[in-house]
Structure formats: structure tokens, C-alpha cells
Amino acid sequence: MNGEDTDAGKELIMATHAKTQKKIPDFASIEEEAEFWDTHDFTDYEHELEPVEFTVAQPLKSTWMLSIRLDKETFDALQAIAKPKGLGASTLARMWILEELARVRKNAEEAR
């Protein structure tokens, strides 16, 4: 077997492998996608994955728990807004509190 035969063999193997690689299907919903990944191995689709860069936020050094009372209607409304965003009601409430505190602090600084 000469070098050309070896190269041709490698090309044939690569071409055959490319034809048999599975493609990640398009999904109509997150639920459909979750069901798919519950029954499939993502390593069968590694060829379609792309590397990404991300930063992991540092955990808060010290935290305090705050309990607030909400009537059912208010809690349900909060939960209805949070759920489509993939958040829990308490996470969304915390985000809103932090946003409002930042706004109040900024206004106080501008008033000085």
C-alpha cells in the first residue's frame, strides 16, 4: 500500500463518517428538546457543538434572608412573570429589589 492509497482510504473513512453523523433536530418547544435530550446522548452530536466562553459570578460573601408576605394574587402574578424567564419568583423579586435600590441610590447621588 503506498501513500496515495492511505490518503484515499482516510478520505473515504472521513466521508463515510460525515454521512453517518447525526444532526441535532429543530425543536418546537423547550419541552420537546428536553424530552429529546433525556433519551439521547449528546456525545453523538459533539460534531455540532461550538465552544463558548462564559464567566461564573462569584458567590455573595455574606447573604441575609428576607421573608416578605404576599397575598396569593400578588405571588401568582410574580410567579407568572418569572416562569417564562426561567426564574423562580424569589429570584425575580430579588432582581427587582436590587434594580430599584440601584435606581434610588443613583437618584440620591444626582440630587447631591
Backbone bond lengths (Angstrom), bond angles and torsions (degrees), N, CA, C in turn:
res aa  C-N    CA-C-N  psi(-1)  N-CA   C-N-CA  omega(-1)  CA-C   N-CA-C  phi
1 M - - - 1.455 - - 1.530 108.07 -
2 N 1.336 118.48 126.68 1.455 120.65 -179.85 1.533 110.13 -96.35
3 G 1.325 115.91 179.22 1.467 121.41 -176.93 1.514 113.03 -61.12
4 E 1.355 117.07 -36.08 1.453 120.61 -179.53 1.525 110.74 -65.97
5 D 1.343 117.05 -40.51 1.459 121.08 178.63 1.530 110.36 -62.63
6 T 1.325 117.26 -40.51 1.463 121.81 179.96 1.519 110.54 -65.04
7 D 1.337 117.63 -45.14 1.464 121.37 179.08 1.529 110.86 -63.72
8 A 1.317 116.89 -42.41 1.464 121.17 179.43 1.528 109.93 -63.76
9 G 1.310 116.63 -38.47 1.466 120.68 178.49 1.516 111.29 -65.10
10 K 1.331 116.65 -41.54 1.463 120.76 178.65 1.523 110.06 -63.78
11 E 1.325 116.84 -42.77 1.464 120.60 179.49 1.522 111.01 -62.71
12 L 1.330 117.42 -40.35 1.456 121.44 178.77 1.527 110.48 -64.17
13 I 1.318 116.73 -43.84 1.466 120.64 178.78 1.521 110.23 -62.89
14 M 1.338 117.64 -44.17 1.463 120.87 -179.97 1.527 111.09 -64.69
15 A 1.337 117.71 -40.68 1.459 121.33 179.13 1.522 110.53 -65.33
16 T 1.316 117.23 -42.08 1.461 121.43 179.13 1.525 109.80 -65.13
17 H 1.330 117.15 -42.64 1.460 121.81 179.64 1.524 110.34 -62.91
18 A 1.341 117.13 -41.14 1.465 120.58 -179.64 1.521 110.86 -62.44
19 K 1.328 117.76 -36.06 1.461 121.38 179.75 1.516 111.95 -70.88
20 T 1.338 118.30 -29.10 1.459 121.09 -176.41 1.523 112.65 -93.27
21 Q 1.332 118.45 -5.27 1.459 120.23 179.09 1.526 109.42 -67.71
22 K 1.307 114.60 137.65 1.462 120.24 -179.62 1.520 109.74 -81.07
23 K 1.330 115.71 149.74 1.458 122.34 178.64 1.520 108.63 -110.19
24 I 1.328 116.36 135.67 1.462 120.56 176.55 1.531 107.34 -67.00
25 P 1.330 117.37 124.93 1.468 119.14 -178.44 1.526 111.79 -73.97
26 D 1.320 115.74 164.10 1.463 120.90 172.47 1.523 106.58 -81.40
27 F 1.316 116.78 142.84 1.458 121.34 -177.33 1.514 110.36 -114.77
28 A 1.322 115.80 144.34 1.463 121.46 178.98 1.527 111.47 -82.24
29 S 1.341 117.09 -21.52 1.461 120.37 -177.98 1.524 110.09 -155.14
30 I 1.308 115.48 164.99 1.463 120.76 176.49 1.527 109.30 -65.05
31 E 1.321 116.68 -36.84 1.463 120.67 179.07 1.530 110.82 -61.75
32 E 1.330 116.55 -42.06 1.463 121.00 178.81 1.528 110.32 -64.33
33 E 1.329 116.00 -41.00 1.460 119.65 178.61 1.526 110.97 -66.24
34 A 1.332 116.87 -41.90 1.467 120.45 178.89 1.524 110.95 -61.50
35 E 1.313 116.45 -41.37 1.473 120.69 178.14 1.532 110.62 -62.91
36 F 1.332 116.38 -41.20 1.460 120.93 178.99 1.525 110.27 -60.22
37 W 1.350 116.89 -50.28 1.458 119.93 -176.34 1.523 112.39 -70.64
38 D 1.334 117.30 -21.58 1.465 120.07 174.44 1.521 111.61 -67.93
39 T 1.324 116.66 -22.08 1.469 120.58 -175.31 1.528 113.79 -117.96
40 H 1.337 117.52 6.12 1.460 120.94 -179.43 1.526 110.18 -131.71
41 D 1.296 116.53 155.62 1.459 123.60 -180.00 1.526 108.70 -97.48
42 F 1.333 116.77 120.38 1.463 119.00 -176.33 1.524 112.28 -63.60
43 T 1.332 117.98 -21.46 1.467 118.79 -179.85 1.527 111.48 -67.40
44 D 1.339 117.12 -18.24 1.468 119.83 174.51 1.532 111.44 -71.47
45 Y 1.346 115.99 -11.32 1.464 120.98 -175.58 1.532 111.92 -122.83
46 E 1.332 116.67 15.23 1.471 120.50 -177.69 1.524 112.56 -55.65
47 H 1.305 116.96 -32.62 1.463 120.67 -178.51 1.530 112.17 -62.67
48 E 1.334 118.26 -18.11 1.459 121.61 179.74 1.526 112.79 -96.88
49 L 1.313 117.30 -8.77 1.456 120.64 -176.64 1.521 110.64 -81.06
50 E 1.326 115.41 148.89 1.459 121.40 178.15 1.526 108.37 -122.50
51 P 1.323 117.41 140.86 1.462 118.77 177.98 1.530 111.00 -67.82
52 V 1.305 116.28 146.30 1.463 121.81 177.09 1.523 108.57 -131.37
53 E 1.310 115.55 154.05 1.453 121.09 175.23 1.517 107.94 -107.94
54 F 1.314 116.66 140.89 1.453 120.55 177.38 1.514 109.81 -150.65
55 T 1.311 114.89 158.84 1.451 121.45 179.22 1.516 108.21 -113.97
56 V 1.306 115.86 133.93 1.451 120.84 177.13 1.522 107.47 -94.66
57 A 1.325 115.27 125.17 1.458 119.58 -179.56 1.522 110.15 -66.93
58 Q 1.307 115.07 144.41 1.456 119.91 176.62 1.522 109.24 -71.70
59 P 1.311 118.13 138.02 1.467 119.26 177.93 1.534 109.84 -64.45
60 L 1.312 115.52 151.60 1.457 119.73 178.40 1.525 109.33 -63.16
61 K 1.324 116.45 138.63 1.460 120.01 -176.76 1.528 111.22 -67.40
62 S 1.290 116.49 -43.35 1.461 118.77 174.89 1.520 107.13 -143.51
63 T 1.278 115.84 140.28 1.464 120.16 -178.25 1.518 109.28 -127.36
64 W 1.284 114.12 155.37 1.454 122.00 176.77 1.517 107.42 -124.83
65 M 1.294 116.13 144.03 1.461 121.48 178.57 1.523 108.34 -94.68
66 L 1.319 116.49 135.19 1.460 122.38 177.06 1.519 107.29 -124.11
67 S 1.296 116.32 123.00 1.469 120.38 176.08 1.517 108.16 -101.77
68 I 1.315 115.69 132.68 1.463 119.58 176.29 1.524 108.52 -127.62
69 R 1.296 114.84 149.15 1.464 120.01 179.21 1.530 109.31 -98.52
70 L 1.317 115.04 131.16 1.463 121.53 176.94 1.516 108.31 -128.99
71 D 1.316 115.78 144.89 1.469 117.54 173.30 1.524 108.13 -73.10
72 K 1.308 117.63 162.45 1.466 122.51 -175.04 1.528 111.72 -57.28
73 E 1.308 116.71 -41.89 1.470 120.61 -178.53 1.529 111.21 -61.56
74 T 1.328 116.43 -43.33 1.466 120.64 179.78 1.525 110.78 -67.59
75 F 1.329 116.36 -44.27 1.464 119.82 179.11 1.529 110.84 -62.35
76 D 1.336 116.89 -43.78 1.467 120.49 179.45 1.522 111.13 -62.25
77 A 1.336 116.89 -39.16 1.467 120.81 178.55 1.527 110.27 -64.95
78 L 1.325 116.13 -43.00 1.470 120.90 178.06 1.522 110.59 -61.37
79 Q 1.311 116.03 -44.88 1.462 121.03 179.82 1.535 111.10 -64.95
80 A 1.321 117.47 -37.93 1.467 121.62 -179.94 1.529 111.30 -65.58
81 I 1.322 117.44 -31.57 1.465 121.22 177.64 1.529 110.14 -78.77
82 A 1.322 116.47 -38.80 1.466 121.36 -176.23 1.521 112.65 -70.68
83 K 1.316 117.85 -41.77 1.475 121.81 -172.08 1.523 113.52 -56.91
84 P 1.337 120.60 -49.42 1.473 119.35 179.84 1.534 113.21 -63.14
85 K 1.315 116.40 -20.97 1.460 120.47 178.43 1.528 111.35 -86.44
86 G 1.338 116.05 -2.26 1.456 120.40 -178.83 1.520 112.49 75.85
87 L 1.325 116.62 25.38 1.460 122.48 -177.82 1.514 110.98 -116.80
88 G 1.311 115.31 158.63 1.446 120.80 169.77 1.517 108.79 -85.88
89 A 1.320 116.53 161.23 1.464 120.86 -179.27 1.524 111.30 -60.50
90 S 1.316 118.20 -41.07 1.467 120.23 -178.37 1.534 111.42 -68.53
91 T 1.333 117.39 -34.94 1.460 120.26 177.57 1.520 110.66 -65.30
92 L 1.334 116.13 -44.50 1.463 119.43 178.63 1.523 110.65 -63.79
93 A 1.330 117.66 -42.43 1.466 120.74 178.51 1.529 110.25 -60.90
94 R 1.332 116.85 -41.99 1.472 120.70 178.44 1.531 110.41 -62.66
95 M 1.319 117.21 -42.94 1.472 120.81 179.34 1.520 110.32 -60.83
96 W 1.343 116.77 -44.20 1.458 120.53 -179.77 1.525 111.39 -64.88
97 I 1.321 117.11 -39.96 1.465 120.29 178.61 1.525 109.81 -62.63
98 L 1.336 117.39 -46.00 1.462 120.64 179.91 1.533 111.60 -63.73
99 E 1.331 117.43 -39.47 1.469 120.85 177.75 1.527 110.82 -63.42
100 E 1.322 116.16 -43.24 1.467 120.17 -179.07 1.528 110.73 -68.00
101 L 1.328 117.62 -40.72 1.463 120.42 176.65 1.527 110.87 -60.81
102 A 1.315 117.45 -42.12 1.466 120.94 178.51 1.527 110.43 -62.73
103 R 1.327 116.95 -41.36 1.468 121.17 179.57 1.529 110.69 -65.17
104 V 1.320 117.58 -44.59 1.463 121.84 -179.83 1.534 110.27 -63.92
105 R 1.332 116.77 -43.69 1.465 120.05 178.99 1.530 111.25 -62.17
106 K 1.326 116.03 -42.35 1.470 120.47 -179.84 1.519 110.27 -62.91
107 N 1.334 117.37 -44.07 1.461 121.25 178.84 1.522 111.09 -63.54
108 A 1.327 116.54 -38.03 1.464 120.48 179.13 1.522 110.57 -65.89
109 E 1.323 117.28 -39.58 1.470 120.82 178.57 1.521 111.12 -67.23
110 E 1.321 116.93 -39.33 1.468 120.87 -179.97 1.511 111.29 -68.92
111 A 1.337 117.95 -27.79 1.461 121.85 -179.36 1.526 111.98 -76.56
112 R 1.320 117.74 -15.62 1.483 120.37 -178.64 1.487 111.59 -73.89
